[in-house]
Structure formats: structure tokens, C-alpha cells
């Protein structure tokens, strides 16, 4: 059952990647603040394919549609500014819930074609190969990526701000980054992090929220999540408090 969901998510992400290319560089749509023309085009594909496959859809761009038992939470293009301006780091993020249970997640890097996938209890992969986190357990040894920009230096080895949360979370899962979190007043919505959340968990990394709030939900409520290679690194960063 979960494999059939992942197959539908793959097909959706691939078609979004093909369609969105002709809309890059067109700028903002003028319909909603920070929404690009490419976001609208990508959302149209997501709704057509996912609703056509019998799923309820919760999208960043168009809200909730349908009442089916399986819900797909979708960010049609995560990293829209990167995509529109030609920065090669943007993705489609798709997370599947059966009832209230997060059961499958897929993030496709459209610049490279790389696909991260996970199903609950089935592990996580990058282009079909199993992945695992770096194993970093101290801040001093870590390369950390942020949404927003940190207000102070905790003594990390290096820091990044790449502009597409779903992909950055997956880079924690595969060991390319040691941690990804939010900084200062930045927050994430569920469609930004849900697919990556399952990928991280199934890869063996860990996640939490700075305020201890629930992450496994698809209501449009902001969160301050943190994703780390190990529970030790997570504890160290949480001890420092929001950045």
C-alpha cells in the first residue's frame, strides 16, 4: 500500500519538475504575497495528479481539498525564490498521512533529479540507496544549516543557509549536513518539513521542536523544528535555546 503511494508521489514530483521549467524567471504572481507564477503552475499539477489518484490534498498554495482517508501534504516548489532566480537548489516535498499517521515521504531535488524517499518502518533512501546520518554529536564538529540567520555563533565548524528546508532536512538524513534548524524569528509550516521529517527518522537521525510542540500534523500551524544527526547533538543545540 505504501509503495503505491510512493509511486504516485514520484510521478507527481517528476511532472512538476518538467512543467515548472517554463515558468522560471516570471517572478511573483501578484495573487498572494511571495507566491511565484511557478508556484501556481506546480500546484495545478499536484492537484490534478494527486486528486486524480484519490487523495485528499493539503497544499501550501491552495489549502485543503477533498475528504479521502489518505492525505498528501505538498509544497509544490520548496525554494521558490531559488527556482525563479536560477539558484540550483529547490524541490517538491510530498508527505502522506493515513488518518493521523505519517506513513510516507518524498523530496525531489529538481536541480539534480535526486529523490529522497521514506516509508514508516521501511528505512530511507536517496535514489534507491539506503542513507544514514553523519554521527556528529558536538556542535564544534558540525556543519549546520538554517532557515533564517542565527543571532549568535555557538562555535560550530561551519554554517549554511541554502533556502529550501525540505532538501536541507534530507541532507541531515544522508550525512551531508549535521543539523538543520530555524533561527531568530523564522518558522516552518508542515508542508516545509513533513516529508523530510520521515526521511530523517527512517535514516536514523532525530528531530524535535524548540518548544516541544508536535511536528506530526498537517494543520497550517507554524513550528520551530530542529533536525540533527544524533540525539546528543540535538540535546546540545536545544540546551542553547532558539537562535
C-alpha positions as CSV (number, residue, x, y, z in Angstrom):
1,X,0.0,0.0,0.0
2,X,2.7,2.5,1.0
3,X,4.7,1.6,-2.1
4,X,1.8,2.5,-4.3
5,X,1.6,5.9,-2.5
6,X,5.3,6.5,-3.1
7,X,4.9,5.6,-6.8
8,X,2.1,8.2,-7.1
9,X,4.3,10.8,-5.3
10,X,7.2,10.1,-7.6
11,X,5.1,10.6,-10.7
12,X,3.7,13.9,-9.3
13,X,7.2,15.2,-8.4
14,X,8.6,14.3,-11.8
15,X,5.7,16.1,-13.7
16,X,6.1,19.2,-11.5
17,X,9.8,19.3,-12.4
18,X,9.0,19.2,-16.1
19,X,6.2,21.8,-16.0
20,X,7.9,24.4,-13.8
21,X,10.8,25.0,-16.1
22,X,8.8,27.2,-18.5
23,X,7.7,29.4,-15.6
24,X,11.2,30.2,-14.1
25,X,12.1,33.8,-14.2
26,X,8.5,35.1,-14.5
27,X,8.5,36.5,-10.9
28,X,5.7,36.9,-8.5
29,X,2.1,36.0,-9.4
30,X,0.6,39.1,-7.8
31,X,-2.2,36.9,-6.3
32,X,-0.6,36.1,-2.9
33,X,2.4,37.7,-1.2
34,X,5.7,35.8,-2.1
35,X,3.8,33.5,-4.5
36,X,5.5,33.0,-7.9
37,X,4.0,32.1,-11.2
38,X,5.9,28.8,-11.0
39,X,4.2,28.0,-7.6
40,X,0.8,28.2,-9.3
41,X,1.9,26.0,-12.2
42,X,3.4,23.4,-9.8
43,X,0.3,23.4,-7.6
44,X,-2.0,22.8,-10.6
45,X,0.0,19.7,-11.4
46,X,-0.1,18.5,-7.8
47,X,-3.8,18.9,-7.5
48,X,-4.6,17.3,-10.9
49,X,-2.4,14.3,-10.2
50,X,-3.0,13.7,-6.5
51,X,-6.7,14.4,-6.6
52,X,-6.9,12.2,-9.7
53,X,-5.3,9.4,-7.8
54,X,-7.8,9.6,-5.0
55,X,-6.0,11.5,-2.3
56,X,-7.0,14.4,-0.1
57,X,-4.5,17.2,-0.7
58,X,-3.2,19.9,1.7
59,X,-1.1,22.3,-0.3
60,X,0.9,25.4,0.6
61,X,-0.6,27.1,-2.4
62,X,-4.3,26.1,-2.4
63,X,-5.1,24.8,1.1
64,X,-7.1,21.6,1.8
65,X,-9.1,19.8,-1.0
66,X,-11.1,16.6,-0.6
67,X,-12.0,14.3,2.3
68,X,-10.3,11.0,1.5
69,X,-8.6,8.8,4.1
70,X,-5.1,9.4,2.8
71,X,-3.9,13.0,2.9
72,X,-0.9,14.3,0.9
73,X,0.7,17.4,2.3
74,X,2.5,19.1,-0.5
75,X,4.9,22.0,-1.0
76,X,4.8,22.1,-4.8
77,X,8.0,24.0,-5.0
78,X,10.1,24.5,-1.9
79,X,12.7,27.1,-2.5
80,X,10.6,29.1,-5.0
81,X,12.9,32.1,-4.9
82,X,15.9,29.8,-5.7
83,X,13.9,28.3,-8.6
84,X,12.8,31.6,-10.1
85,X,16.2,33.2,-9.9
86,X,18.1,30.2,-11.2
87,X,19.8,29.1,-7.9
88,X,20.0,25.3,-8.4
89,X,18.6,24.2,-5.0
90,X,14.8,23.7,-4.9
91,X,12.4,20.8,-4.5
92,X,9.0,19.3,-4.4
93,X,8.1,17.9,-1.0
94,X,5.2,15.4,-0.5
95,X,4.2,13.7,2.7
96,X,1.4,11.1,3.1
97,X,-0.8,10.6,6.1
98,X,-3.1,7.6,6.6
99,X,-5.5,9.1,9.1
100,X,-3.2,10.9,11.5
101,X,-0.2,8.7,10.9
102,X,2.7,9.9,8.8
103,X,3.4,6.9,6.5
104,X,5.4,8.1,3.5
105,X,7.5,11.0,2.4
106,X,9.3,12.1,-0.8
107,X,11.5,15.1,-1.6
108,X,12.8,15.6,-5.1
109,X,15.7,17.9,-5.8
110,X,14.7,19.3,-9.2
111,X,18.2,20.7,-10.0
112,X,19.8,17.2,-9.8
113,X,16.9,14.8,-10.1
114,X,17.8,13.3,-6.8
115,X,14.9,11.7,-4.9
116,X,14.8,11.1,-1.2
117,X,12.1,8.7,0.0
118,X,11.0,7.0,3.2
119,X,8.1,4.8,4.4
120,X,7.3,4.3,8.0
121,X,9.3,1.3,9.2
122,X,11.0,0.8,5.9
123,X,14.0,3.0,6.1
124,X,15.1,6.0,3.9
125,X,16.8,6.2,0.6
126,X,18.5,8.6,-1.8
127,X,17.9,7.4,-5.4
128,X,17.1,4.0,-4.1
129,X,20.2,3.6,-1.9
130,X,19.9,3.5,1.9
131,X,21.1,6.6,3.7
132,X,22.3,7.3,7.2
133,X,23.3,10.5,9.1
134,X,26.8,11.7,9.9
135,X,27.0,10.7,13.5
136,X,28.2,14.1,14.6
137,X,27.4,14.7,18.3
138,X,29.1,18.0,19.2
139,X,28.4,21.5,17.9
140,X,32.1,22.2,17.4
141,X,32.3,19.3,14.9
142,X,29.1,20.2,13.0
143,X,28.1,21.9,9.7
144,X,24.7,23.4,10.5
145,X,22.2,24.9,8.1
146,X,19.5,27.4,9.0
147,X,16.2,28.8,7.9
148,X,16.7,32.5,8.8
149,X,20.1,33.6,10.1
150,X,21.4,32.9,13.6
151,X,21.9,35.7,16.1
152,X,25.0,34.2,17.7
153,X,27.7,31.7,17.0
154,X,27.7,28.6,19.1
155,X,31.1,27.5,17.9
156,X,30.0,25.3,15.0
157,X,32.5,24.2,12.4
158,X,30.6,25.8,9.5
159,X,27.2,27.3,8.8
160,X,24.9,27.4,5.7
161,X,21.6,29.0,4.6
162,X,20.5,27.2,1.4
163,X,16.9,28.3,1.0
164,X,14.9,25.0,0.7
165,X,14.1,23.4,4.0
166,X,12.9,20.1,2.7
167,X,16.2,19.4,1.0
168,X,18.3,20.7,3.9
169,X,16.5,18.3,6.2
170,X,17.2,15.4,3.8
171,X,20.9,16.4,3.8
172,X,20.9,15.8,7.5
173,X,19.4,12.3,6.8
174,X,22.2,11.4,4.4
175,X,25.1,12.9,6.4
176,X,25.8,15.9,4.1
177,X,24.8,18.2,6.9
178,X,24.9,17.6,10.7
179,X,21.9,19.7,11.6
180,X,19.2,21.9,10.2
181,X,17.1,24.3,12.2
182,X,15.4,27.7,12.3
183,X,17.0,30.9,13.6
184,X,15.8,34.1,15.2
185,X,12.1,34.6,14.3
186,X,12.0,32.1,11.5
187,X,9.4,29.3,11.5
188,X,8.4,26.4,9.2
189,X,5.0,25.2,8.1
190,X,4.2,21.5,8.0
191,X,4.5,21.3,4.2
192,X,8.1,22.6,4.5
193,X,9.3,19.8,6.8
194,X,6.9,16.8,7.0
195,X,8.4,14.7,4.1
196,X,11.9,15.4,5.4
197,X,10.8,14.6,8.9
198,X,10.0,11.0,8.0
199,X,13.2,10.7,5.9
200,X,15.3,11.8,8.9
201,X,13.6,9.4,11.3
202,X,13.9,6.4,9.0
203,X,17.5,7.2,8.2
204,X,18.3,7.2,12.0
205,X,18.6,10.9,12.6
206,X,16.5,12.7,15.2
207,X,14.1,15.7,15.3
208,X,12.3,17.8,17.8
209,X,10.7,21.3,18.2
210,X,12.3,24.1,20.2
211,X,9.0,24.5,22.2
212,X,8.2,20.8,22.4
213,X,5.3,21.1,20.1
214,X,4.0,18.2,17.9
215,X,5.5,18.0,14.5
216,X,3.4,15.2,13.0
217,X,0.4,17.2,11.9
218,X,-0.9,18.8,8.7
219,X,-2.8,21.8,10.1
220,X,-1.4,25.1,8.9
221,X,0.4,25.9,12.1
222,X,4.0,27.1,12.3
223,X,6.7,25.2,14.1
224,X,10.3,25.7,15.1
225,X,11.8,22.3,14.3
226,X,15.3,21.1,14.6
227,X,16.9,18.1,12.8
228,X,20.1,16.5,14.0
229,X,22.4,13.6,13.1
230,X,22.4,12.3,16.7
231,X,20.4,12.7,19.9
232,X,23.5,14.1,21.6
233,X,23.8,16.9,19.1
234,X,20.1,17.6,19.3
235,X,20.3,17.9,23.1
236,X,23.4,20.3,22.8
237,X,21.6,22.6,20.4
238,X,18.3,22.6,22.3
239,X,20.2,23.5,25.5
240,X,21.4,26.7,23.8
241,X,17.8,27.8,23.1
242,X,16.4,29.4,19.9
243,X,19.0,31.2,17.8
